[in-house]
Amino acid sequence: MISLSLIKVALQEYFSSSQILRRPEPRLVMDDDDQVIQFDSEGEPSGNLVSSYLYISFRVTELINESSLVLDLGSGSGQLLSRIARYNPQTNFIGLELSPQMIAFANERIQRQQISNMEMRHQDMSLLDGFSDKSVDAIISSLAIHHLPDLKTLEVCFKNIARVLKDDGSIFLMDFNLLKREESIEYFINCESKSPRRSLRDYSYSLRAAFPLASMKELVTRYLPKDTCVYTPFGCPFFIMILRKGRKTEPLTQDKIKQFKEAFKGMSPKNKSTFREINLSFALNGVRKIAL
Ligand SMILES: C[S@@+](CC[C@H](N)C(=O)[O-])C[C@H]1O[C@@H](n2cnc3c(N)ncnc32)[C@H](O)[C@@H]1O
């Protein structure tokens, strides 16, 4: 249910002519043990990230083909990438991550769940070292771009995405978008006030470290393939989605749709409602709605 206070925040954001300054994450690489444990727990069934993980898993599955190579930039503990890899067992996934602690969590997950089509590499997501030109079928990322230190590094990252991606490759990058007003950020932090203190602090750092929409759009236009689109949700532009469809033409199989439906059914009422909000708000701005 959309509240009046959210509509007020959305209108104030829309009409605001100012833009707060971005503040980079105090810890660009998440290598603090407590922070890693806390972040990983947000991907567990009762965590705050489950609904966006389901949304992203569906969107990525729509974009990729069997036996292709997919790079995930800033994979963290692999909560999301391992889900995507399980939905797409015929596709190969490489997760790039600089935090040894996150990589250890992800590797433990890969082993425990016996995932044979996903590997983690200790590598900088802005450099994409070791990947030759036009060798990758899809580049994906979730909640990681805002961990880059500055626009210069983001520029390097986008140049390298364009370099390693095949001509008909797909792109799906989703992250926070920098809101224009400090009050809007406070509003979203207050909405999660029941979350653990550590999570709230990381959330507030992330919202302030997001890149501004205008800079993102400019770099997308300058470096990514011409048919790459930028979307924000209708109402309050809290997220940004950078999407290139690539070559996939086959619709999802009934079996895959069934798996997504089951995952949706298993979510808590709060997560179901968040999923519907993400789905609807992007659909109202032109991203095809997911029917689950
Ligand atoms: C907020 S987490 C997101 C994890 C995951 N993608 C998800 O959605 O759950 C961002 C991750 O990016 C990693 N990171 C930061 N800078 C990086 C870089 N230059 N190259 C690779 N990973 C990086 C951090 O260590 C952190 O684990």
PDBQT file of the ligand as one rigid body, heavy atoms in Angstrom, charges set to zero:
ROOT
HETATM    1  C1  LIG A 301      26.514  -4.416  -1.093  1.00  0.00    +0.000 C 
HETATM    2  S1  LIG A 301      27.469  -5.729  -1.691  1.00  0.00    +0.000 S 
HETATM    3  C2  LIG A 301      26.394  -6.442  -2.916  1.00  0.00    +0.000 C 
HETATM    4  C3  LIG A 301      26.558  -7.922  -3.012  1.00  0.00    +0.000 C 
HETATM    5  C4  LIG A 301      25.648  -8.640  -4.006  1.00  0.00    +0.000 C 
HETATM    6  N1  LIG A 301      25.819  -8.187  -5.350  1.00  0.00    +0.000 N 
HETATM    7  C5  LIG A 301      24.205  -8.569  -3.600  1.00  0.00    +0.000 C 
HETATM    8  O1  LIG A 301      23.395  -7.922  -4.282  1.00  0.00    +0.000 OA
HETATM    9  O2  LIG A 301      23.875  -9.164  -2.570  1.00  0.00    +0.000 OA
HETATM   10  C6  LIG A 301      28.710  -4.933  -2.665  1.00  0.00    +0.000 C 
HETATM   11  C7  LIG A 301      29.974  -5.776  -2.803  1.00  0.00    +0.000 C 
HETATM   12  O3  LIG A 301      30.885  -5.171  -3.735  1.00  0.00    +0.000 OA
HETATM   13  C8  LIG A 301      32.208  -5.461  -3.277  1.00  0.00    +0.000 C 
HETATM   14  N2  LIG A 301      33.152  -4.540  -3.930  1.00  0.00    +0.000 N 
HETATM   15  C9  LIG A 301      33.430  -3.252  -3.623  1.00  0.00    +0.000 A 
HETATM   16  N3  LIG A 301      34.320  -2.730  -4.483  1.00  0.00    +0.000 NA
HETATM   17  C10 LIG A 301      34.605  -3.726  -5.374  1.00  0.00    +0.000 A 
HETATM   18  C11 LIG A 301      35.454  -3.803  -6.520  1.00  0.00    +0.000 A 
HETATM   19  N4  LIG A 301      36.147  -2.739  -6.943  1.00  0.00    +0.000 N 
HETATM   20  N5  LIG A 301      35.511  -4.963  -7.195  1.00  0.00    +0.000 NA
HETATM   21  C12 LIG A 301      34.805  -6.050  -6.784  1.00  0.00    +0.000 A 
HETATM   22  N6  LIG A 301      33.977  -6.034  -5.698  1.00  0.00    +0.000 NA
HETATM   23  C13 LIG A 301      33.884  -4.889  -5.012  1.00  0.00    +0.000 A 
HETATM   24  C14 LIG A 301      32.104  -5.286  -1.783  1.00  0.00    +0.000 C 
HETATM   25  O4  LIG A 301      33.169  -5.914  -1.092  1.00  0.00    +0.000 OA
HETATM   26  C15 LIG A 301      30.736  -5.924  -1.498  1.00  0.00    +0.000 C 
HETATM   27  O5  LIG A 301      30.854  -7.274  -1.181  1.00  0.00    +0.000 OA
ENDROOT
TORSDOF 0
